[in-house]
Amino acid sequence: AATPKPIHIGILIPPTGANPTAHNLTTAQEAGRTGQDGKLPPLNSLLIGMMGLALVALLVSVTVCLWKRKEMGRCVARSGKSRQPSGSPSPLSLSKGLLEPNRYTPNPQYSACSAPDTILVPQLPRDKLCFLQEIGEGCFGKVYKGEMRREEGQQPEIVAVKVLKETATREAEEDFMREVDIMSAFRHTNILSLIGVVVRDEGNSPWMVFEFMPHGDLAEVLRSNSQQFWKPVPGLAPLTKDTLMSIALQIAAGMQYLAGQRFVHRDLACRNCLVGAGLTVKIADFGMSRDVYTCDYYKIGGSRLLPVRWMSPESVMYGRFTLESDVWSYGVVLWEIYSFGKQPYYGQSNEEVVKLILQGIMLIPPEDCPQVIWDLMRSCWKTEARDRIRFTDIYARLKKAYEELEQSPASTSVPLPPPVPILPQESRVNTCNRYQTDELTSAPRCCAFSVYSVGLSTPSRMCYLCVVLENQSDIKILKVNMQNMKCAI
């Protein structure tokens, strides 16, 4: 009988052996052999060619899709202006190479919900800056008023320079770097502008250079305009109902911008808002507030110091910070504005404040607080985060209320106190008692305060005149009958 010829069936066998790149087409009957003459049949060659082309086409399609997806992500990030670095520096670069060019990390004080992209921070030469005076100091850093010379012959620009101390901890260094990262991404009228950075060099710490806000933080400006602690602020007119509403509106505009960028501030408070010329208010986070306003922060469960008096229930309970928790904080900021800088829940310890927040006990409205503001506060303090008002709605309602206030026949100013009475020196010495307080040792030579500040206001209030002695450490108190006058402090 004639021996039947083998039938070649085209089957691809994955390459094996020492040479994985050798592609062999075999038959089911004879693996490793091609044919009697050592050549592939025409049909098998055609199949190999077609499958090879299909494989190449598939790889090209996958590559193109991945590339397009990556480019689309970059475009979305750029359109949202969420420009943060794509990578984090190593621990070595944080500890020894802080603020080296192109090495940044995200900021925990702010958080972003969108993907980061590249960020450009102008680097400034150290010799172009000179310090004029210190305007703030904390445990790990200082802020100076300074001058920056850009070009020869140009007028120097007044700036604020934040300098990290040599004794700063690694955590403080990381916060410093993160603040550079975040602040450089923002461009808004009511957000503090970062001008540039001076990178670390041998023997010198890094610096951050900001626009200078001559009137300092909003909390101090508000307290200076209160009836209890009144003192004129050079360059600023006394606050009125109009200007209080304007302050609230400007902060709402800045927060609406941040929310639009999907950034969560986490520490919105009047101490973190700065006041410039013409009562321009800008949201900032110099990172100094934890040092200067120590009593406003509280450590929960061994974590970082947290601003519990401004925190939402979910932030206190679970450490969860969102755009909605920023809305809660904004409600507390409104309370600060209309109470002229009082500390929220004053008279309560931080532990007691935590309990009050978790029990759903809200702040009471400040004296003479407009109804529209009180309604906004309550809308910000809904227990469920999803029920809280949005910053776009806050801004819209405040803008409408502000326009209506401007169109009213007369805008009522906040009542100003009378001048502080000055008594003869002998009267001060003979009739006053010794009194010491850290709060008043830095007061002017003569100041006045009343029992109203401790909640004992009566129709015929008694006021006191305090006299700071030459050594600035002793304060003497003299009771003065001022029944027909309002106290200056």
C-alpha positions as CSV (number, residue, x, y, z in Angstrom):
1,A,0.0,0.0,0.0
2,A,1.2,3.5,-0.8
3,T,2.3,5.5,2.1
4,P,0.1,8.6,2.5
5,K,1.7,11.9,2.4
6,P,1.5,14.0,5.6
7,I,-1.1,16.7,5.5
8,H,0.3,20.1,6.7
9,I,-2.0,21.8,9.2
10,G,-0.9,25.4,10.0
11,I,-0.7,25.7,13.8
12,L,1.4,28.3,15.6
13,I,3.4,26.9,18.5
14,P,4.8,29.4,21.0
15,P,8.6,29.6,20.8
16,T,10.5,27.6,23.4
17,G,14.0,26.6,24.1
18,A,17.2,28.6,24.3
19,N,16.2,30.8,21.5
20,P,12.8,32.2,22.3
21,T,12.9,34.6,19.3
22,A,12.9,31.8,16.8
23,H,9.4,31.4,15.4
24,N,8.7,27.9,14.1
25,L,5.6,26.7,12.2
26,T,5.1,23.0,12.7
27,T,2.6,20.3,11.8
28,A,0.6,18.4,14.3
29,Q,2.4,15.2,13.2
30,E,6.0,16.5,13.1
31,A,6.9,19.3,15.5
32,G,10.3,20.8,14.7
33,R,10.2,19.9,11.0
34,T,8.9,22.0,8.2
35,G,8.5,19.9,5.2
36,Q,10.3,17.3,3.2
37,D,12.2,20.0,1.2
38,G,12.8,22.2,4.4
39,K,10.6,25.0,3.0
40,L,7.2,26.2,4.3
41,P,4.2,25.6,2.1
42,P,2.8,28.8,0.4
43,L,-0.5,28.5,2.5
44,N,1.4,28.5,5.8
45,S,3.6,31.5,4.7
46,L,0.4,33.4,3.9
47,L,-1.2,32.6,7.3
48,I,2.0,33.7,9.1
49,G,2.1,37.0,7.2
50,M,-1.5,37.8,7.9
51,M,-1.3,37.0,11.6
52,G,1.9,38.9,11.9
53,L,0.3,42.0,10.4
54,A,-2.7,41.6,12.7
55,L,-0.4,41.5,15.7
56,V,1.5,44.6,14.7
57,A,-1.8,46.5,14.0
58,L,-3.0,45.5,17.5
59,L,0.1,46.7,19.2
60,V,0.0,50.0,17.3
61,S,-3.7,50.5,18.2
62,V,-3.0,49.9,21.9
63,T,0.0,52.3,21.9
64,V,-2.0,55.0,20.2
65,C,-4.9,54.6,22.6
66,L,-2.6,54.8,25.7
67,W,-0.9,57.9,24.3
68,K,-4.1,59.7,23.6
69,R,-5.4,58.9,27.1
70,K,-2.3,60.3,28.6
71,E,-2.5,63.5,26.6
72,M,-6.2,63.9,27.4
73,G,-5.3,63.7,31.1
74,R,-2.7,66.3,30.8
75,C,-5.0,68.7,29.0
76,V,-7.7,68.2,31.7
77,A,-5.1,68.9,34.4
78,R,-3.9,72.0,32.6
79,S,-7.3,73.4,31.9
80,G,-8.1,73.0,35.6
81,K,-4.8,74.7,36.5
82,S,-4.0,71.9,38.9
83,R,-0.3,72.1,38.4
84,Q,1.5,69.9,40.8
85,P,4.5,67.7,40.4
86,S,4.2,64.2,39.2
87,G,6.8,62.8,41.6
88,S,8.0,63.2,45.1
89,P,11.6,63.8,46.2
90,S,13.5,61.2,48.1
91,P,14.0,61.7,51.8
92,L,17.5,62.8,51.0
93,S,16.3,65.6,48.9
94,L,13.9,66.7,51.5
95,S,16.4,66.8,54.3
96,K,19.5,68.0,52.5
97,G,18.3,69.4,49.2
98,L,15.2,71.3,50.2
99,L,13.8,73.4,47.4
100,E,16.3,72.2,44.8
101,P,15.2,73.0,41.3
102,N,12.2,71.0,40.0
103,R,11.7,68.9,43.2
104,Y,8.4,69.4,44.9
105,T,5.8,67.4,46.8
106,P,2.0,67.8,47.3
107,N,0.8,69.9,50.3
108,P,-1.2,68.2,53.0
109,Q,-2.6,71.5,54.1
110,Y,-4.3,71.7,50.7
111,S,-5.4,68.7,48.8
112,A,-6.3,68.2,45.2
113,C,-8.8,65.9,43.7
114,S,-7.3,66.1,40.2
115,A,-4.1,64.6,38.7
116,P,-1.0,66.8,39.1
117,D,1.1,68.2,36.2
118,T,4.3,70.1,35.9
119,I,4.7,73.3,37.9
120,L,7.0,76.3,37.3
121,V,8.2,78.3,40.3
122,P,10.3,81.4,39.5
123,Q,13.7,81.1,41.2
124,L,15.0,84.4,42.6
125,P,18.6,85.4,43.3
126,R,19.3,85.7,47.0
127,D,21.3,88.9,46.5
128,K,18.3,90.7,45.0
129,L,16.5,90.6,48.4
130,C,17.1,92.5,51.6
131,F,15.2,92.4,54.9
132,L,13.6,95.5,56.4
133,Q,11.9,94.2,59.5
134,E,10.6,91.1,61.1
135,I,6.8,90.8,61.0
136,G,6.2,87.3,62.3
137,E,7.9,84.5,64.0
138,G,7.1,80.9,64.9
139,C,9.0,77.9,66.2
140,F,10.4,77.0,62.8
141,G,10.2,80.1,60.6
142,K,10.2,83.8,60.4
143,V,8.4,86.2,58.0
144,Y,10.1,89.5,57.1
145,K,9.1,92.6,55.3
146,G,11.7,93.1,52.6
147,E,12.7,94.7,49.3
148,M,13.3,93.0,46.1
149,R,15.3,94.6,43.3
150,R,14.4,93.2,39.9
151,E,16.5,95.2,37.4
152,E,19.1,97.9,37.9
153,G,17.6,101.3,38.1
154,Q,14.1,100.0,38.9
155,Q,12.3,100.9,42.1
156,P,12.5,98.1,44.7
157,E,9.3,96.1,45.3
158,I,8.1,95.6,48.9
159,V,7.6,91.9,49.5
160,A,7.1,89.4,52.3
161,V,9.9,86.8,52.7
162,K,9.3,83.6,54.6
163,V,12.5,82.1,55.9
164,L,12.9,78.6,57.4
165,K,15.0,78.5,60.6
166,E,18.0,76.2,60.8
167,T,16.4,74.5,63.7
168,A,13.3,73.5,61.7
169,T,12.2,69.9,61.9
170,R,11.9,67.7,58.8
171,E,8.1,68.0,59.1
172,A,8.4,71.8,58.9
173,E,10.7,71.5,55.9
174,E,8.2,69.3,54.1
175,D,5.4,71.8,54.9
176,F,7.6,74.6,53.6
177,M,8.2,72.8,50.3
178,R,4.5,71.8,49.9
179,E,3.4,75.4,50.4
180,V,5.6,76.4,47.5
181,D,4.1,73.7,45.4
182,I,0.5,74.7,46.1
183,M,0.7,78.5,46.3
184,S,2.5,78.7,42.9
185,A,-0.5,77.0,41.2
186,F,-3.1,79.7,42.1
187,R,-4.0,82.8,40.1
188,H,-6.8,84.7,41.7
189,T,-7.4,88.2,43.1
190,N,-8.3,86.8,46.5
191,I,-5.5,84.3,46.8
192,L,-2.1,85.4,48.0
193,S,0.4,85.4,45.2
194,L,3.7,83.6,45.4
195,I,6.3,85.7,43.6
196,G,9.1,83.1,43.7
197,V,11.6,81.1,45.8
198,V,15.2,81.3,46.7
199,V,16.6,77.8,46.7
200,R,18.7,76.3,49.4
201,D,22.4,76.8,49.0
202,E,25.4,76.0,51.1
203,G,24.9,77.5,54.6
204,N,21.6,79.2,53.7
205,S,18.0,78.0,54.2
206,P,15.4,78.3,51.4
207,W,13.1,81.4,51.2
208,M,9.6,82.0,49.9
209,V,8.8,85.4,48.5
210,F,5.1,86.6,48.6
211,E,3.4,89.8,47.7
212,F,3.3,92.1,50.8
213,M,0.0,92.7,52.6
214,P,0.6,95.8,54.7
215,H,-2.3,95.3,57.2
216,G,-1.4,91.8,58.3
217,D,-3.9,89.1,59.1
218,L,-7.7,89.6,59.1
219,A,-8.2,88.5,62.7
220,E,-6.1,91.4,64.0
221,V,-7.8,93.9,61.8
222,L,-11.2,92.8,63.0
223,R,-10.1,92.9,66.7
224,S,-8.7,96.4,66.2
225,N,-12.2,97.5,65.0
226,S,-14.1,95.9,67.9
227,Q,-15.6,98.0,70.6
228,Q,-13.7,96.0,73.2
229,F,-10.2,96.3,71.6
230,W,-10.6,99.3,69.4
231,K,-7.6,101.1,68.0
232,P,-7.3,102.8,64.6
233,V,-5.5,100.9,61.8
234,P,-3.3,103.3,59.8
235,G,-4.3,103.3,56.2
236,L,-7.7,101.7,56.8
237,A,-11.0,103.4,57.5
238,P,-13.2,102.0,60.3
239,L,-15.2,99.0,59.3
240,T,-18.8,99.4,58.4
241,K,-21.6,97.0,57.5
242,D,-20.6,97.5,53.9
243,T,-17.0,96.6,54.5
244,L,-17.8,93.6,56.7
245,M,-20.0,92.2,53.9
246,S,-17.2,93.0,51.4
247,I,-14.7,91.0,53.5
248,A,-17.1,88.0,53.6
249,L,-17.7,88.3,49.8
250,Q,-14.0,88.4,48.9
251,I,-13.2,85.3,51.0
252,A,-16.2,83.5,49.4
253,A,-14.8,84.5,45.9
254,G,-11.4,83.0,46.8
255,M,-12.9,79.8,48.2
256,Q,-15.2,79.5,45.1
257,Y,-12.0,79.6,43.0
258,L,-10.3,76.9,45.1
259,A,-13.3,74.7,45.0
260,G,-13.4,75.1,41.3
261,Q,-9.8,73.8,41.2
262,R,-10.8,70.9,43.4
263,F,-8.5,72.1,46.2
264,V,-9.4,71.6,49.8
265,H,-7.8,74.3,52.1
266,R,-8.4,72.4,55.5
267,D,-7.4,75.5,57.6
268,L,-9.7,78.3,56.5
269,A,-9.8,81.0,59.3
270,C,-9.5,84.7,59.6
271,R,-5.9,84.3,60.8
272,N,-5.1,82.8,57.4
273,C,-6.5,85.7,55.5
274,L,-4.3,88.7,54.9
275,V,-5.5,92.3,54.4
276,G,-3.9,94.7,51.8
277,A,-4.5,98.2,50.6
278,G,-8.1,99.2,50.1
279,L,-9.2,96.4,52.4
280,T,-8.3,93.8,49.8
281,V,-8.6,90.4,51.5
282,K,-6.6,87.4,50.2
283,I,-6.6,83.8,51.4
284,A,-3.2,82.5,52.5
285,D,-1.5,79.9,54.5
286,F,1.9,81.1,55.6
287,G,2.3,78.0,57.7
288,M,3.0,80.4,60.6
289,S,-0.4,80.3,62.1
290,R,0.2,77.1,64.0
291,D,3.1,78.9,65.9
292,V,1.5,82.3,66.4
293,Y,-2.0,81.1,67.2
294,T,-1.1,78.1,69.3
295,C,-4.3,78.2,71.3
296,D,-6.4,77.8,68.1
297,Y,-4.9,74.3,67.5
298,Y,-5.4,71.1,69.3
299,K,-3.9,67.6,69.0
300,I,-6.5,64.8,68.6
301,G,-5.4,61.2,69.1
302,G,-1.7,61.9,68.8
303,S,-2.1,63.4,65.3
304,R,-1.0,66.9,64.1
305,L,-2.3,70.0,65.8
306,L,-5.7,70.7,64.3
307,P,-7.9,73.8,64.2
308,V,-10.8,72.1,66.0
309,R,-12.9,75.3,66.5
310,W,-13.1,75.6,62.7
311,M,-13.6,71.9,61.9
312,S,-16.7,70.0,60.8
313,P,-18.0,67.0,62.7
314,E,-16.6,64.5,60.1
315,S,-13.2,66.2,60.2
316,V,-13.1,66.0,64.0
317,M,-14.4,62.4,64.1
318,Y,-12.8,60.8,61.1
319,G,-10.1,63.2,60.0
320,R,-11.9,63.6,56.6
321,F,-11.4,66.9,54.9
322,T,-13.4,67.8,51.8
323,L,-14.8,70.8,49.9
324,E,-17.8,70.5,52.3
325,S,-15.7,70.7,55.4
326,D,-14.2,73.9,53.9
327,V,-17.8,75.2,53.7
328,W,-18.3,74.5,57.4
329,S,-15.0,76.4,58.2
330,Y,-16.3,79.3,56.1
331,G,-19.4,79.5,58.3
332,V,-17.1,79.9,61.3
333,V,-15.1,82.6,59.4
334,L,-18.4,84.5,58.9
335,W,-18.9,84.3,62.7
336,E,-15.4,85.6,63.2
337,I,-16.0,88.6,60.9
338,Y,-19.3,89.6,62.5
339,S,-18.0,89.1,66.0
340,F,-14.9,91.3,65.2
341,G,-12.3,88.6,65.6
342,K,-13.5,86.7,68.7
343,Q,-12.3,83.2,69.1
344,P,-15.1,80.7,68.2
345,Y,-16.4,79.0,71.4
346,Y,-14.4,81.4,73.5
347,G,-14.5,80.4,77.2
348,Q,-14.5,76.7,76.3
349,S,-11.5,74.4,76.3
350,N,-10.5,72.6,73.1
351,E,-11.8,69.3,74.7
352,E,-15.1,70.9,75.4
353,V,-15.3,72.3,71.9
354,V,-14.8,68.9,70.4
355,K,-17.7,67.6,72.4
356,L,-19.9,70.5,71.4
357,I,-19.2,70.0,67.7
358,L,-19.9,66.2,67.9
359,Q,-23.2,66.9,69.9
360,G,-24.3,69.3,67.1
361,I,-24.2,72.4,69.3
362,M,-23.6,75.4,67.0
363,L,-22.2,78.9,67.7
364,I,-24.8,81.5,68.5
365,P,-25.2,84.5,66.2
366,P,-23.0,87.5,67.0
367,E,-24.6,90.7,68.2
368,D,-26.2,92.8,65.3
369,C,-25.5,90.0,62.8
370,P,-27.6,90.5,59.7
371,Q,-30.2,87.8,59.0
372,V,-28.7,86.9,55.6
373,I,-25.4,86.2,57.3
374,W,-26.9,84.1,60.1
375,D,-28.9,82.1,57.5
376,L,-25.6,81.5,55.6
377,M,-23.9,80.3,58.7
378,R,-26.6,77.8,59.4
379,S,-26.5,76.6,55.8
380,C,-22.7,76.0,56.3
381,W,-23.2,74.0,59.5
382,K,-25.5,71.2,58.3
383,T,-24.5,68.0,60.1
384,E,-24.6,66.0,56.9
385,A,-21.9,67.2,54.5
386,R,-24.0,66.7,51.4
387,D,-26.7,69.0,52.8
388,R,-24.3,72.0,53.1
389,I,-24.5,75.0,50.8
390,R,-21.9,75.2,47.9
391,F,-19.4,78.0,47.5
392,T,-21.0,79.1,44.2
393,D,-24.3,79.6,46.0
394,I,-22.6,81.3,49.0
395,Y,-20.9,83.8,46.6
396,A,-24.1,84.4,44.7
397,R,-26.2,85.1,47.8
398,L,-23.5,87.4,49.4
399,K,-23.1,89.3,46.1
400,K,-26.9,89.9,46.0
401,A,-26.9,91.0,49.6
402,Y,-23.9,93.3,49.1
403,E,-25.5,95.0,46.1
404,E,-28.7,95.5,48.0
405,L,-26.7,97.0,50.9
406,E,-24.9,99.4,48.6
407,Q,-28.2,100.6,47.2
408,S,-29.7,101.3,50.6
409,P,-30.2,105.0,51.5
410,A,-27.4,105.0,54.1
411,S,-24.9,102.4,55.1
412,T,-24.7,102.4,58.9
413,S,-21.1,102.4,60.3
414,V,-20.1,100.3,63.2
415,P,-20.3,102.7,66.3
416,L,-16.8,104.0,67.2
417,P,-15.7,104.4,70.8
418,P,-14.8,107.8,72.2
419,P,-11.2,108.8,72.8
420,V,-9.5,107.1,75.7
421,P,-9.5,109.4,78.8
422,I,-6.1,110.4,80.2
423,L,-6.1,111.0,83.9
424,P,-3.4,112.9,85.9
425,Q,-0.4,110.9,86.8
426,E,-1.0,111.2,90.5
427,S,-4.5,109.8,90.2
428,R,-3.2,106.8,88.4
429,V,-0.6,105.9,91.0
430,N,-2.7,106.5,94.1
431,T,-5.9,104.7,93.3
432,C,-5.0,101.8,91.0
433,N,-4.3,98.1,91.7
434,R,-1.6,95.9,90.3
435,Y,-2.7,93.8,87.4
436,Q,-0.9,91.6,84.9
437,T,-1.9,90.0,81.7
438,D,0.0,88.8,78.7
439,E,-2.7,90.2,76.4
440,L,-2.3,93.8,77.5
441,T,1.5,94.0,78.0
442,S,1.9,94.9,74.4
443,A,-0.9,97.5,74.5
444,P,-0.3,101.2,74.0
445,R,0.7,103.4,76.9
446,C,-2.9,104.0,77.9
447,C,-5.8,101.8,77.0
448,A,-9.3,101.2,78.3
449,F,-11.3,98.1,78.7
450,S,-14.7,97.3,80.2
451,V,-16.4,94.5,82.0
452,Y,-18.3,93.9,78.8
453,S,-15.3,91.9,77.5
454,V,-16.0,89.3,80.2
455,G,-19.8,89.2,79.6
456,L,-20.9,91.5,82.4
457,S,-22.2,94.4,80.3
458,T,-24.8,96.6,82.0
459,P,-26.7,99.8,80.9
460,S,-24.3,101.9,83.0
461,R,-21.0,100.2,82.3
462,M,-17.9,100.7,84.4
463,C,-14.7,101.0,82.5
464,Y,-11.1,100.8,83.6
465,L,-8.0,102.6,82.5
466,C,-4.9,100.6,82.4
467,V,-1.5,102.3,82.5
468,V,1.6,100.4,81.2
469,L,4.6,101.2,83.3
470,E,8.1,102.0,81.8
471,N,9.3,98.4,82.0
472,Q,6.3,97.2,80.0
473,S,5.7,94.3,82.4
474,D,3.3,95.8,85.0
475,I,-0.1,97.2,84.3
476,K,-2.0,99.3,86.8
477,I,-5.8,99.5,86.7
478,L,-7.9,102.5,87.6
479,K,-11.7,102.4,87.7
480,V,-13.2,105.3,85.9
481,N,-16.9,106.3,85.9
482,M,-17.9,106.4,82.2
483,Q,-21.6,105.8,82.5
484,N,-22.5,107.9,79.5
485,M,-19.6,106.7,77.3
486,K,-18.8,103.5,75.5
487,C,-15.5,101.9,76.5
488,A,-12.6,101.9,74.1
489,I,-11.8,98.3,74.6
